[in-house]
């Protein structure tokens, strides 16, 4: 089985469409973003998961209980309801994609340890330009500092999901892919994915203007707490004097 994790607007629809075009069963009903829908049961599973996350204040969350507790039956019920079409399908190549999977990644790993996990990464500055359902994590039961700043709210959501993924021991079957690499060097990136999955993958048309959109954005799209992740994944850190730079919380 294959699943994709990565915050909304990370370009995850690209790999979902690629897998679908390559003969991977991605669920009964997909929306234009390649998400398995409806996702209401997945959202409910996320809210159960959130009860086991402790907010320390500021931009710090304690995930220790998540990693050590017994997974509650209610979570399993919601998740099985959401994944029913995938779990019950007989095709050997199958999986799913919805960005909210990132919010429950540790428990997905514990329940499906043999899954192939594709961690889809995009420059966070591009990630927070557009709105996404996970912008306000209180909708999923996650506490964070109150703010009326929409961009800051999205940035905090990005950091929370990055921190959650980083807190989780890596699965045996794990690959990290930058969206930018897929756009600019699709063949080489697909070769990595083919080696990882053990199947041939279809090529999809990619637009070059889907990357580096932050360079033409007039709003604040950088926050100081992005820096460690951006350095880790080799994204350019903007100059402090640039108008796009935002302060940390």
KETI-691813 format. One record per atom (N, C-alpha, C): residue in three letters; x, z, y. Coordinates in steps of 0.1 Angstrom, whole numbers, padded with zeros to 4 digits, always signed. Example, Ala and Ser with C-alpha at 12.3 -4.5 7.8 and 13.67 -1.06 7.14 Angstrom:
BEGIN
Ala+0132+0078-0057Ala+0123+0078-0045Ala+0132+0078-0033Ser+0128+0071-0022Ser+0137+0071-0011Ser+0129+0079+0000
end
This chain:
BEGIN
Unk+0008+0000-0012Unk+0000+0000+0000Unk+0009+0000+0012Unk+0003-0005+0023Unk+0011-0007+0036Unk+0003-0001+0047Unk+0009+0006+0056Unk+0002+0010+0068Unk+0011+0009+0080Unk+0005+0008+0091Unk+0013+0006+0104Unk+0010+0018+0113Unk+0021+0024+0118Unk+0019+0034+0128Unk+0026+0030+0141Unk+0021+0036+0152Unk+0026+0032+0165Unk+0014+0034+0175Unk+0018+0039+0187Unk+0007+0042+0197Unk+0000+0029+0201Unk-0012+0030+0205Unk-0020+0019+0210Unk-0012+0012+0221Unk-0013-0002+0221Unk-0006-0011+0230Unk+0009-0011+0227Unk+0012-0008+0214Unk+0026-0010+0209Unk+0028-0024+0204Unk+0018-0032+0203Unk+0019-0046+0197Unk+0016-0046+0183Unk+0009-0035+0178Unk+0006-0034+0163Unk-0003-0045+0158Unk-0011-0051+0167Unk-0020-0061+0162Unk-0012-0073+0157Unk+0000-0075+0162Unk+0009-0086+0157Unk+0012-0085+0143Unk+0017-0073+0138Unk+0020-0071+0124Unk+0008-0071+0116Unk-0003-0065+0121Unk-0016-0066+0113Unk-0020-0080+0110Unk-0020-0089+0120Unk-0023-0103+0119Unk-0014-0110+0109Unk-0001-0106+0110Unk+0009-0112+0101Unk+0006-0108+0087Unk+0003-0095+0084Unk+0001-0091+0070Unk-0012-0098+0065Unk-0022-0099+0073Unk-0035-0105+0069Unk-0032-0120+0066Unk-0025-0127+0074Unk-0021-0141+0072Unk-0013-0143+0059Unk-0006-0132+0055Unk+0003-0133+0044Unk-0004-0129+0031Unk-0017-0126+0031Unk-0024-0123+0019Unk-0026-0109+0016Unk-0023-0100+0026Unk-0025-0086+0024Unk-0039-0082+0028Unk-0046-0075+0019Unk-0060-0071+0022Unk-0059-0060+0032Unk-0065-0061+0044Unk-0064-0051+0054Unk-0078-0044+0057Unk-0087-0045+0047Unk-0100-0038+0049Unk-0111-0048+0051Unk-0123-0042+0049Unk-0135-0050+0049Unk-0138-0057+0063Unk-0137-0050+0074Unk-0140-0055+0087Unk-0129-0052+0096Unk-0123-0063+0103Unk-0113-0061+0113Unk-0118-0066+0126Unk-0114-0059+0137Unk-0117-0063+0150Unk-0106-0073+0155Unk-0107-0078+0167Unk-0097-0088+0172Unk-0083-0082+0173Unk-0081-0069+0174Unk-0068-0062+0174Unk-0062-0060+0160Unk-0070-0064+0150Unk-0065-0062+0136Unk-0068-0048+0131Unk-0076-0041+0138Unk-0079-0027+0133Unk-0090-0027+0123Unk-0089-0019+0113Unk-0100-0016+0103Unk-0110-0008+0110Unk-0122-0014+0111Unk-0133-0008+0118Unk-0146-0008+0109Unk-0156+0001+0112Unk-0156+0011+0122Unk-0146+0023+0119Unk-0142+0029+0130Unk-0131+0039+0129Unk-0136+0054+0132Unk-0149+0056+0133Unk-0154+0069+0136Unk-0150+0080+0127Unk-0149+0077+0114Unk-0145+0087+0104Unk-0130+0090+0106Unk-0122+0080+0110Unk-0108+0082+0113Unk-0106+0091+0125Unk-0115+0089+0135Unk-0114+0098+0147Unk-0117+0112+0143Unk-0127+0114+0134Unk-0131+0127+0130Unk-0119+0134+0122Unk-0113+0126+0113Unk-0101+0131+0106Unk-0090+0136+0116Unk-0088+0128+0126Unk-0078+0132+0137Unk-0082+0145+0143Unk-0094+0148+0145Unk-0099+0160+0151Unk-0097+0172+0142Unk-0098+0170+0129Unk-0095+0180+0119Unk-0080+0183+0120Unk-0072+0173+0119Unk-0058+0175+0120Unk-0053+0183+0132Unk-0060+0180+0144Unk-0055+0186+0156Unk-0057+0201+0156Unk-0066+0206+0148Unk-0067+0221+0147Unk-0055+0228+0142Unk-0046+0221+0136Unk-0034+0226+0130Unk-0021+0224+0139Unk-0024+0219+0151Unk-0013+0216+0160Unk-0014+0227+0171Unk-0003+0234+0174Unk-0003+0244+0184Unk+0004+0238+0197Unk-0003+0239+0208Unk+0003+0235+0221Unk+0011+0247+0227Unk+0023+0245+0230Unk+0032+0255+0235Unk+0032+0256+0250Unk+0024+0247+0256Unk+0025+0245+0271Unk+0034+0234+0275Unk+0032+0230+0287Unk+0041+0219+0292Unk+0040+0207+0283Unk+0051+0201+0279Unk+0051+0189+0270Unk+0057+0193+0256Unk+0052+0204+0251Unk+0058+0209+0238Unk+0047+0213+0229Unk+0047+0208+0216Unk+0038+0211+0206Unk+0045+0216+0193Unk+0039+0225+0187Unk+0044+0230+0174Unk+0037+0224+0162Unk+0044+0216+0154Unk+0038+0209+0143Unk+0041+0216+0130Unk+0046+0228+0130Unk+0051+0235+0118Unk+0039+0237+0108Unk+0028+0241+0114Unk+0016+0244+0105Unk+0011+0231+0098Unk+0012+0220+0106Unk+0008+0207+0100Unk+0016+0204+0088Unk+0029+0207+0088Unk+0037+0203+0077Unk+0037+0212+0065Unk+0031+0224+0067Unk+0032+0234+0057Unk+0018+0238+0051Unk+0007+0235+0058Unk-0006+0240+0054Unk-0011+0231+0043Unk-0022+0236+0036Unk-0029+0228+0027Unk-0038+0219+0035Unk-0039+0206+0031Unk-0047+0197+0038Unk-0062+0200+0035Unk-0070+0202+0046Unk-0084+0207+0044Unk-0093+0196+0037Unk-0103+0200+0029Unk-0112+0190+0023Unk-0119+0181+0033Unk-0122+0187+0045Unk-0130+0179+0054Unk-0121+0167+0059Unk-0108+0169+0060Unk-0100+0158+0064Unk-0100+0147+0053Unk-0099+0151+0041Unk-0099+0141+0030Unk-0112+0133+0029Unk-0123+0140+0032Unk-0136+0133+0032Unk-0137+0123+0043Unk-0133+0126+0055Unk-0133+0117+0066Unk-0124+0105+0063Unk-0112+0108+0058Unk-0102+0097+0056Unk-0107+0088+0045Unk-0112+0094+0034Unk-0117+0085+0023Unk-0128+0077+0027Unk-0137+0082+0036Unk-0148+0074+0041Unk-0142+0062+0050Unk-0133+0065+0058Unk-0127+0054+0066Unk-0120+0044+0058Unk-0113+0048+0048Unk-0104+0039+0040Unk-0112+0034+0027Unk-0124+0036+0026Unk-0132+0033+0014Unk-0129+0018+0009Unk-0130+0009+0018Unk-0129-0005+0015Unk-0115-0009+0010Unk-0105-0002+0015Unk-0091-0004+0011Unk-0088+0003-0002Unk-0092+0015-0003Unk-0089+0023-0016Unk-0096+0018-0028Unk-0108+0012-0026Unk-0115+0007-0037Unk-0113-0008-0040Unk-0104-0014-0033Unk-0102-0028-0035Unk-0092-0030-0046Unk-0094-0041-0054Unk-0085-0043-0066Unk-0073-0051-0063Unk-0072-0057-0051Unk-0060-0065-0048Unk-0048-0056-0047Unk-0037-0060-0054Unk-0025-0052-0054Unk-0018-0050-0040Unk-0019-0061-0032Unk-0014-0060-0018Unk-0025-0056-0008Unk-0024-0044-0003Unk-0035-0039+0006Unk-0029-0029+0016Unk-0036-0027+0026Unk-0032-0017+0036Unk-0042-0017+0048Unk-0038-0010+0059Unk-0047-0009+0070Unk-0039-0007+0083Unk-0046-0010+0094Unk-0040-0007+0107Unk-0050-0002+0116Unk-0048+0009+0123Unk-0055+0014+0134Unk-0045+0024+0141Unk-0044+0023+0154Unk-0033+0031+0161Unk-0035+0046+0159Unk-0048+0051+0157Unk-0050+0065+0155Unk-0044+0070+0142Unk-0040+0062+0133Unk-0032+0066+0121Unk-0020+0074+0125Unk-0014+0071+0136Unk-0002+0078+0141Unk-0005+0093+0143Unk-0017+0096+0148Unk-0021+0110+0151Unk-0022+0118+0138Unk-0023+0112+0126Unk-0024+0120+0114Unk-0012+0116+0104Unk-0002+0110+0109Unk+0009+0104+0101Unk+0014+0114+0091Unk+0017+0127+0094Unk+0022+0136+0084Unk+0013+0138+0072Unk+0000+0138+0074Unk-0009+0140+0062Unk-0011+0127+0055Unk-0010+0116+0062Unk-0011+0103+0055Unk+0001+0102+0045Unk+0013+0106+0050Unk+0025+0106+0041Unk+0023+0115+0029Unk+0018+0127+0031Unk+0016+0136+0020Unk+0006+0131+0010Unk-0005+0124+0015Unk-0015+0120+0005Unk-0011+0106-0001Unk-0003+0098+0006Unk+0001+0085+0000Unk+0016+0083+0001Unk+0024+0091-0006Unk+0038+0091-0005Unk+0045+0078-0008Unk+0038+0070-0016Unk+0044+0057-0021Unk+0041+0045-0011Unk+0034+0048+0000Unk+0030+0038+0009Unk+0042+0033+0017Unk+0042+0020+0020Unk+0052+0014+0029Unk+0048+0016+0043Unk+0056+0024+0051Unk+0052+0027+0065Unk+0060+0018+0074Unk+0053+0011+0083Unk+0060+0003+0093Unk+0057+0010+0107Unk+0068+0015+0112Unk+0067+0022+0125Unk+0070+0011+0136Unk+0059+0007+0143Unk+0060-0003+0153Unk+0063+0003+0167Unk+0074-0002+0173Unk+0078+0004+0186Unk+0078-0006+0197Unk+0075-0001+0209Unk+0075-0009+0221Unk+0080-0001+0233Unk+0086-0007+0242Unk+0090-0001+0254Unk+0078+0008+0260Unk+0080+0021+0261Unk+0069+0029+0266Unk+0064+0025+0280Unk+0072+0019+0288Unk+0068+0015+0301Unk+0057+0004+0300Unk+0059-0005+0290Unk+0048-0015+0287Unk+0036-0009+0281Unk+0039+0001+0272Unk+0028+0008+0265Unk+0017+0014+0274Unk+0022+0020+0285Unk+0012+0027+0293Unk+0006+0019+0305Unk+0009+0006+0305Unk+0002-0002+0316Unk-0013-0003+0313Unk-0016-0006+0301Unk-0030-0007+0297Unk-0037+0005+0292Unk-0050+0006+0293Unk-0057+0018+0287Unk-0059+0017+0272Unk-0060+0028+0266Unk-0062+0029+0252Unk-0071+0041+0248Unk-0078+0041+0237Unk-0086+0052+0234Unk-0079+0065+0232Unk-0066+0065+0229Unk-0058+0077+0227Unk-0052+0082+0240Unk-0055+0076+0252Unk-0050+0081+0265Unk-0053+0095+0267Unk-0065+0099+0265Unk-0069+0113+0267Unk-0070+0120+0253Unk-0060+0127+0250Unk-0059+0132+0236Unk-0069+0144+0234Unk-0075+0149+0245Unk-0085+0159+0243Unk-0097+0154+0235Unk-0099+0141+0236Unk-0109+0134+0228Unk-0107+0136+0213Unk-0094+0139+0209Unk-0090+0141+0195Unk-0087+0156+0193Unk-0089+0164+0202Unk-0086+0179+0200Unk-0073+0183+0203Unk-0064+0175+0209Unk-0051+0178+0213Unk-0050+0183+0227Unk-0044+0195+0229Unk-0043+0201+0243Unk-0030+0196+0249Unk-0030+0194+0262Unk-0019+0190+0270Unk-0021+0193+0285Unk-0011+0193+0293Unk-0013+0197+0307Unk-0024+0188+0314Unk-0032+0194+0322Unk-0043+0187+0329Unk-0037+0179+0340Unk-0042+0167+0341Unk-0037+0158+0352Unk-0048+0147+0355Unk-0049+0144+0367Unk-0058+0133+0371Unk-0051+0119+0372Unk-0038+0120+0370Unk-0030+0108+0370Unk-0031+0100+0357Unk-0037+0089+0358Unk-0040+0081+0346Unk-0028+0077+0338Unk-0018+0072+0346Unk-0005+0068+0340Unk+0002+0079+0333Unk+0002+0091+0340Unk+0009+0103+0334Unk+0001+0107+0321Unk-0012+0106+0321Unk-0019+0110+0309Unk-0015+0101+0298Unk-0014+0088+0300Unk-0010+0078+0290Unk+0004+0081+0285Unk+0013+0085+0295Unk+0027+0088+0291Unk+0028+0100+0283Unk+0020+0110+0286Unk+0020+0122+0278Unk+0015+0119+0263Unk+0005+0111+0262Unk+0000+0106+0249Unk+0011+0099+0242Unk+0018+0091+0248Unk+0029+0084+0242Unk+0040+0094+0237Unk+0043+0104+0245Unk+0053+0114+0241Unk+0048+0122+0229Unk+0036+0127+0230Unk+0030+0135+0219Unk+0032+0127+0206Unk+0028+0114+0206Unk+0028+0107+0193Unk+0042+0104+0188Unk+0051+0102+0198Unk+0065+0100+0195Unk+0071+0113+0188Unk+0068+0125+0195Unk+0073+0138+0190Unk+0067+0141+0176Unk+0054+0137+0174Unk+0048+0140+0161Unk+0055+0132+0150Unk+0058+0119+0152Unk+0064+0111+0142Unk+0078+0116+0140Unk+0086+0120+0150Unk+0099+0124+0149Unk+0100+0138+0141Unk+0089+0146+0142Unk+0089+0159+0135Unk+0087+0157+0120Unk+0083+0146+0116Unk+0079+0144+0102Unk+0091+0138+0094Unk+0094+0144+0082Unk+0105+0138+0074Unk+0102+0124+0070Unk+0111+0115+0071Unk+0109+0101+0069Unk+0105+0098+0054Unk+0095+0089+0052Unk+0091+0085+0039Unk+0103+0078+0032Unk+0101+0076+0019Unk+0111+0068+0011Unk+0110+0054+0015Unk+0098+0049+0018Unk+0096+0035+0022Unk+0093+0035+0037Unk+0102+0032+0045Unk+0101+0034+0060Unk+0109+0024+0067Unk+0103+0017+0077Unk+0111+0007+0085Unk+0106+0009+0099Unk+0115+0007+0109Unk+0112+0008+0123Unk+0115-0006+0129Unk+0105-0011+0136Unk+0106-0025+0141Unk+0102-0025+0156Unk+0110-0030+0165Unk+0107-0031+0179Unk+0098-0044+0181Unk+0088-0042+0188Unk+0079-0053+0192Unk+0087-0064+0199Unk+0096-0060+0208Unk+0104-0070+0215Unk+0112-0079+0206Unk+0118-0073+0195Unk+0126-0081+0186Unk+0117-0091+0178Unk+0105-0087+0175Unk+0096-0096+0169Unk+0092-0108+0177Unk+0091-0105+0190Unk+0088-0116+0200Unk+0099-0126+0202Unk+0111-0120+0204Unk+0123-0128+0208Unk+0131-0134+0196Unk+0129-0127+0184Unk+0137-0132+0172Unk+0128-0129+0160Unk+0117-0137+0159Unk+0107-0134+0149Unk+0113-0137+0135Unk+0121-0147+0133Unk+0126-0151+0119Unk+0134-0140+0114Unk+0144-0135+0122Unk+0153-0124+0117Unk+0145-0111+0114Unk+0135-0108+0123Unk+0127-0096+0121Unk+0118-0097+0109Unk+0113-0109+0107Unk+0104-0111+0095Unk+0113-0110+0082Unk+0125-0114+0083Unk+0134-0113+0071Unk+0136-0099+0067Unk+0138-0090+0077Unk+0139-0076+0075Unk+0126-0070+0068Unk+0115-0074+0074Unk+0102-0070+0068Unk+0100-0075+0054Unk+0104-0087+0052Unk+0102-0093+0038Unk+0110-0086+0028Unk+0123-0082+0032Unk+0131-0074+0023Unk+0125-0061+0020Unk+0119-0055+0030Unk+0113-0042+0029Unk+0101-0042+0020Unk+0092-0052+0023Unk+0079-0052+0015Unk+0080-0060+0002Unk+0090-0068+0001Unk+0092-0076-0012Unk+0082-0087-0013Unk+0077-0092-0002Unk+0067-0104-0002Unk+0071-0113+0009Unk+0068-0126+0008Unk+0070-0135+0019Unk+0059-0133+0030Unk+0063-0135+0042Unk+0054-0132+0053Unk+0052-0145+0061Unk+0039-0146+0066Unk+0036-0158+0075Unk+0042-0156+0089Unk+0043-0168+0095Unk+0048-0168+0109Unk+0036-0169+0118Unk+0035-0161+0129Unk+0024-0162+0139Unk+0030-0166+0152Unk+0022-0172+0160Unk+0026-0176+0174Unk+0027-0164+0183Unk+0038-0163+0190Unk+0040-0152+0199Unk+0043-0157+0213Unk+0037-0151+0223Unk+0039-0154+0237Unk+0051-0146+0242Unk+0060-0152+0249Unk+0071-0145+0255Unk+0067-0135+0266Unk+0056-0138+0273Unk+0052-0130+0284Unk+0046-0117+0280Unk+0045-0114+0267Unk+0040-0101+0262Unk+0050-0090+0263Unk+0062-0093+0266Unk+0072-0082+0268Unk+0077-0081+0282Unk+0083-0069+0285Unk+0088-0067+0299Unk+0078-0068+0310Unk+0065-0065+0307Unk+0055-0066+0317Unk+0057-0055+0328Unk+0064-0045+0325Unk+0066-0034+0334Unk+0074-0039+0346Unk+0082-0049+0345Unk+0090-0055+0356Unk+0081-0061+0367Unk+0069-0065+0363Unk+0060-0071+0373Unk+0048-0062+0376Unk+0049-0049+0372Unk+0038-0040+0374Unk+0040-0032+0387Unk+0030-0030+0395Unk+0031-0023+0408Unk+0029-0008+0406Unk+0024-0003+0395Unk+0022+0011+0393Unk+0034+0019+0387Unk+0033+0032+0387Unk+0043+0040+0380Unk+0042+0038+0365Unk+0053+0034+0359Unk+0053+0032+0345Unk+0065+0038+0338Unk+0073+0046+0345Unk+0084+0053+0339Unk+0083+0068+0343Unk+0086+0077+0333Unk+0086+0091+0335Unk+0099+0096+0328Unk+0105+0106+0334Unk+0118+0111+0330Unk+0118+0115+0315Unk+0107+0119+0310Unk+0107+0124+0296Unk+0106+0112+0286Unk+0106+0099+0291Unk+0108+0088+0283Unk+0122+0085+0279Unk+0131+0091+0287Unk+0145+0087+0286Unk+0151+0088+0272Unk+0150+0100+0265Unk+0156+0101+0252Unk+0152+0090+0242Unk+0139+0087+0242Unk+0134+0077+0232Unk+0139+0063+0236Unk+0139+0061+0250Unk+0143+0047+0254Unk+0158+0045+0251Unk+0166+0055+0252Unk+0180+0054+0248Unk+0181+0052+0233Unk+0173+0059+0226Unk+0174+0058+0211Unk+0171+0043+0207Unk+0161+0037+0213Unk+0157+0024+0209Unk+0162+0013+0218Unk+0173+0016+0226Unk+0180+0006+0234Unk+0171-0001+0244Unk+0163+0007+0251Unk+0155+0001+0262Unk+0162+0005+0275Unk+0162-0004+0285Unk+0169-0002+0298Unk+0162+0009+0305Unk+0170+0018+0310Unk+0165+0029+0319Unk+0165+0024+0333Unk+0153+0025+0340Unk+0153+0020+0354Unk+0161+0028+0363Unk+0166+0022+0374Unk+0173+0030+0384Unk+0164+0040+0391Unk+0169+0052+0394Unk+0161+0063+0400Unk+0155+0059+0413Unk+0161+0049+0420Unk+0156+0046+0433Unk+0144+0036+0432Unk+0142+0030+0420Unk+0131+0020+0419Unk+0118+0026+0421Unk+0109+0018+0427Unk+0095+0023+0430Unk+0087+0027+0418Unk+0091+0021+0406Unk+0083+0023+0394Unk+0086+0037+0388Unk+0096+0044+0392Unk+0101+0056+0385Unk+0091+0067+0389Unk+0087+0074+0379Unk+0078+0086+0381Unk+0086+0099+0378Unk+0082+0110+0383Unk+0089+0122+0380Unk+0083+0128+0367Unk+0091+0137+0361Unk+0087+0144+0349Unk+0076+0154+0354Unk+0069+0159+0344Unk+0058+0169+0346Unk+0064+0181+0353
end
